[in-house]
Amino acid sequence: MYLLGLGLVLLALKSLGATAVANWDWWLVMSPFALAVLWWAWADWSGHTKQKAMEREDRRRDERIESNRKAMGTSAKGKKR
């Protein structure tokens, strides 16, 4: 996502003719977009995206379970089993 943002900023600066970016070659200005595509392809291929989604789901499930336990007054934290 950072690469996409960087690409958009560089593209805007090049298009507006602002700063030194206006003198850069187009391939240099567009390279963050290519790197973003490569990153997304690698993330999908390697399972990184799926792993992060599963971690988010697990964290949300654990938070939901803990909040339900607190609401029932049976929180496992602080108790010794």
Buried (B, 14 or more C-beta within 10 A) or exposed (E): EEBBEBBEEBBEBBEEEEEEBEEBEEEEBBBBBEBBEEBBEEBEEEEEEEEEEEEEEEEEEEEEEEEEEEEEEEEEEEEEE
